[in-house]
Amino acid sequence: MAPARSQNIPTIALLSVTGEGNGGNEFLPGTARQDLAGGSLIEHQITTLARAGISKFLIEVENYGGSLTALADRCRMKGLVVVFVRTGADIQSFVEASDRIWVQSSQLYVQFGLIETLTKATENFVATVDSRDENTAFERIDLNTRWAGVSVVGQDTIATLRDVPDDWSIISSLLRQSVLAQIPMRPVSQQHIANGTLTVLTGPQDFSELNRQILRRRVASRSGFVESQLFGPVLARIVPVIWQNPVAVTITKFASPILALVVLALGFSNFATAACIAAFVAIAANSLRLAVTDDVDDQSHIQSVSVITWALIILAMVSAVYMQSSYRDDGLFAAFAVSSLAYLTQKMALPKGAKQLLHSPAALTIFAASGSALLGLIQALEWIMVLQLTVLIFVSLRNDIIGKKAKET
């Protein structure tokens, strides 16, 4: 389901897949190419706008079928309304007087953070960039101004599309009507274009560069030492390969919870060391899934698959401890303490070294696996708890020293 939305944000999005090409070669009618991070650009646009609170999507098409129809079905299963339109007149019955409409050009990639900022604007606007050389991919408005590919308009502006000829572009026609209606222009910082937040994709090279940027962001968002130093380089090599195969993308989505079930089975079977090793593999699989399928622009967005994976792994660790303590609760305290400290430290602002250790679930499973093989799982967890607390004590002492020096100066 789409998240609850504010009354002020746009209620409908008008998108387009007409005239899309790939290096000059037109797409086949009714297709949604898997060119962007293992999916299609239109799917990314819908998903990102849905996270911002928009739940109804009007998509301008010349023809549709096949993958676009399948995409619409997947969106409807998530509680989104997807309607294909061909003319300005088609749109009228889907827009009410109170609606504000988010308009986005067909080949535009926009990160969630910028979308969230723009949807909070209380007044309608036409987003613009200037006419410098690096902005030539954006549609021109006048000699000095280009359209940034995003507008927010009202139903009155949409109504002007009734008489637009059927073979005219709805999106371009709406831009002209918005300018004629003197909807305020809102300049967008050039920094958004420079850092890839806002990008017009005109061919394979643009898609390839954007895919590299997306992968770098996703990998860099993992703060743990093992996640960044071990998983990162591996993911950088295998994720682009997975993106080329829709079946591999689908398998990746479900691998981590399946592996977590294996961890649970090993834990209940009293194979503690094997359960710790399997937990490491499940965490690696979850990191792979996040790199393959989930954009990290929205840091507060909770991925349900991750929640299921973590719940199963924690339950497996608790069950393994319970089995090793001969069905008594002797070791449950250590399991609870380690899990609680791991969760609480995720909420703390920590220096880089401490963050790399305490924010690395994969590192904890390595310690648990090696400790379990040498000492037993319960003692391993007790020593992990001691390590966590020791790091936190040093962080606290460090902060006290920094605070005293700040006061002295």
N, C-alpha and C positions, 0 to 999 in steps of 0.2 A: 504494500500500500504506500501511496505517496504520503510524506509527512504532513502534519497539520500546517496550514499556511496562514499567514497574516492576512487581514482584510485588504491591506494596501498593495500587496504584491500582485503581479499579473496573474490572471486566472486561466488564460489560454496561451498556447504557443503556436505560432504560425511558422512552419519550417518548409523546406523545399528539397526535392531530389531531382529537379528538372535540369537538364543541360549539364549534368556532371560528366566530367571526362577524366581520363587517366593518360596524361601525356598526349592529348589530342584524340584519343580513341574513346568514343562514346560508350557508356555502360549499356549492357543489354537491357531492354525494357523489363521493368518489374524486378530488378535485382538490387541487392544491397551488398556491395563488395566488402570483403573482410580485409580492408586495408589498414585499419587503425587498431593497433594493439589487439589483434585477433578478432576484431569485430568491425562493424561498419561505422562510418562517421555519423549517419543518421541515428543509429542506435546509441552512440555516445551522447549525441545532442539530447535525445529524449531522456536518457538515464540521468544525465547531469541536471537538466531542468527539473526533472521529477524530484531530485534531492533538494532542489531549491523551493519546492512546494507547488509546482505546476502539475496538474493532473489531466488536462485535456490538450490534445495535440492535433492540429490541422496540418496535413502534409501535402504540399503542392506536388502533383505528379503529372507526367504526360501519359504514362501507362503504369499499371502495377500488377503484381502477381508474384508467385514464387516466394523469394526470400523476404520481400516486403510484406506480403500477407502473413508469413510465419512470424516476422518481427511484430506485426500488429497483434497477433494472437498472444505472443509472449507478454507483450505490454498489458494487454487486457487481463491476463491472469494475475498481474500485479496491481490491478485496480485502476489502471490508466485508460483513458478514452483516446483512441487513435482513429482519425477519420481522414480519408484521402479525398482531396479536392482538385479539380482541374481548372476552374474559372473563379473569378471574383464573385460571381453570382452564387456559386456553390457555398461560399463561406457564410452568407448572410443568415441562414437558418440556425447556425451553430453559435452565433454571437449575440449576447443580450446587451441591453443598454448599459448595465452596470459593469460590464467586463472591461478589463484592461488586457491588452494582447501583447505578448512578447513576440517580436518579429526577428528572425535570424536568417541570414543568407545561407545558401546551400552548402558552400564549401568552407564554412567557418568553424574553426575549433576554438572554444572558449573554456578556460579552466573554471572549476566550480567557484573558487574564491572571487573572481571577477563577476561571475553571474550573480552570486549572493549579494555583492555590493550594489550592482545595478538594479536588482529587483527590489531593493529597499527604497529606491527613489520614489517619493510620493507623487511627483508630477511626471507626465508623459515626456518623452525625449527622443531625439535622434542622436545616437552616439557617433562621434566623428573623429577623424585623424586628419593631420595636415597632408599636403601634397608633396612631401619630400620623396626622393627617389625610392627609398625602401618601402614605401606604401603604395606602389603602383598596382599591386594586386587588388586593392580595395576600390570599390566603385566610386567614380567621381560624382560629386554634387555640384561643385563650381570650380573656378580656376584654382582656388587655394584650399579647398576642403574636399575630403573624401568620406564616404560612409564607412564606419567601423564595422558594419555588418550586423548591428543590433539596434533595434528601436523598441520603444514601448508606446503603443497608441491606444486610443479609445474606440468604441463602437462607431462613433460618428465618422472617423477616418476610414474604417473598414467599409462603411456604407457607400463611400465614393467609388468602390470597386465594382458596383453593380453593372455599370455600363462599359467597363473595360473590355475590349475585344477578346475573344476566347483564346487567340493565339499569342497574346501578350503575357509576359511574366507577371504573376501576381505580386511577387516580392518587390521587383523593380518598380512596378506601377505604384505600389503602396508607398515606396520611398518618395517618389515624385509627389504623390498626394500629400504626404506628411510635410514635405518642404513647402508646398503651396499653402498648406494650412498653417504654416508658421509655427509648427511644433518646435519648442526650444531645442537647440543643438547642445549636446553635452560632449565636450572634448574628452578623449581618452588619452591617458599618458602614453607617450611613445615607449616608455619602459615596458609596458605590457606586450608590445610587439617585439621588443628587443629580447625579452626573456622567454618568449614562446607562450605567454598567457593567452594571447590573442593572435591567431594565425589563419591566413587564407591558404588553403591547400589546393595547389593548381596542377600537381603532377606527382609521379612516383617519388621524385627526390624530396619533395616537401613531406610526404607521408613517412619516408624513411627517416628523415631528420627528426620529425615529431615523435616517431616511435622510440628513437634513441633518447630523446628528452624525457619521455614518459617513463621509460625503463630506469633511467638515472634517478629520477625523483622517487620512484617506488623503492628502489634498492637503498637509496640514501636515507630514506625515512626510518629504516631499522637501526636503532641506536646500539644494540648489543654487539659485543666484540665478535662473537662467532658469526652472528647474522651479517655483519658488515664485512669482516675480513675473510670469512670462509664462504658463506652462502652468496655474498654479493658477486664476486668474480665468476662463480659457477652459474648463477642466475643470468648474468650478463651474456653468457654464451648460449644457454639453452632456451631462454624465454623467446628470443626471436624465432627460433626453430619451431617452438610450440605454437606460436601465433600463426604460422603458416598452415596449421592443420586443425580444423574445427573439432575433429574427434579428440585430438590431444588436449585442446582447451577444455572440452567437456570433462575428460578424465581427470584433469588437474583440479577442477572444481570440487570433485568428490573424493579425491585421494586422501586428504588429511583426516576427515572424520572416519573413513574406513580404517586407516592405519591406527587411529585412536581407539577404535573398537578392538583391534588386535592387541594394543597396549592393555586395554581393560581385561581381555581374556587372559593374557599372560600374568597380569597382576593377581587375578582371582585364582590362577593355577599355581601361584607361589613361585613363579619364575621371575624373581625380582630384578636380577641383572638384565635379563632379556627384555623385561618390561621397560627398563630405563633406556636401553638401546633403541627399542621400538618407539619410545616417546621422543627421542632425538630425531628419528626418521619422520615421525608425524609432525614435529615442529618444523623440520626442513620442508616437508610437503606443504604445510600451511604457508610458509614464507614464499614458496614457489607459487601457490595459488594467489596470494596477494600481489605478487609481481606480475602474474599473467592476467588477472581478471579485474582487479580493483584499483581505481584511481584513488590516490591518497590526498587529494586536494582538501577533502573534508576530514580533518583529523579526528573530529568527534563522532564520526560515523561508525557505529558498531556493526561489524560483520557477523551475521548470525552463524555462519559456518565456523568462524574462529571461536565463537562462544561455545558451540557444541564440542569442537575439538578440545578446547581447554578443559571443559567440564569433564569430558571422558578421561583425559590424561590425569587430572587431579583425582578423580574417583579411582582410577587404576592405581595410582601411587598409594592412596589411602588403603585400598583393598590389599595391595601387596604387603604393606606394613602390618595390617591386621592379621594376615595369614602368617607372616613371619613371627609375630608375637604370640603364636599359638592361640589365636582367637580372643586374646585379651586386648585391652586398649592401651597397653604400655607405650607403644610407639606412635599412637595416633596424635599425641601432643606435638611430637617433632614434625610429623607430616603437616599438621595444621599450621604450625608456626612458620615452617618454610614457605608454604603456600601463601599465608597471610602477609609475610614480609615481602615476598615476590610481588604481590598485588599492591601493597602500600607503597613500595619504592617506585612503582610506575607513576605514582601521583606526585612524587617529590622532585624538586629541582636539585639536581646533583651535578657535581663537577664531572668532566668528561670521563676520567678514569673510572670513577665509581659507577657512572651510568653504564659504561661499556660492560661492566661486570654484572651489576644488579639488574640491568634491563635486558639481560641475555638469558632467556629461558633455555636456549640450546646449551649454553655453558653450564647451567645448573644440572641439566640431564647428563652431561659428560661427567661432572663431579659425582653425580648420583650413581652412574653406571660403574665408574672406576672404584668408588668407595664401596658399592654393594659387592663387587667382586672380591675386594680385599678384606672388608670389615663386616659386611652385612648391611642391608638397606637401612635399618634403624640407626645404626651408628653413623652411617654415611649422611643421613639427613640431619642428625645432631651436629655433625661437624660443618655441614653446609649452613645450618642456622647460626653457628658460632661465627663463620666467615661473614655472613650477611650482617650480623650485629657489629662485628669488628669494623667492617667498612663504614657502617653508619656512625660508629663512635668517632672514627678518624675524620669523617666528614663534618661532624658536629664540632670537634676540636679545631679543625681548619677554619670553620666559619667563625668560631669564637676569636681566633687569632686575627682573622681579617677584620672582624668587627672592632677589635681593640685598636688595631693600627689605624682604622678609619677615624676613630674617635680622637686618637692622638694627633692626627693631622688636622 
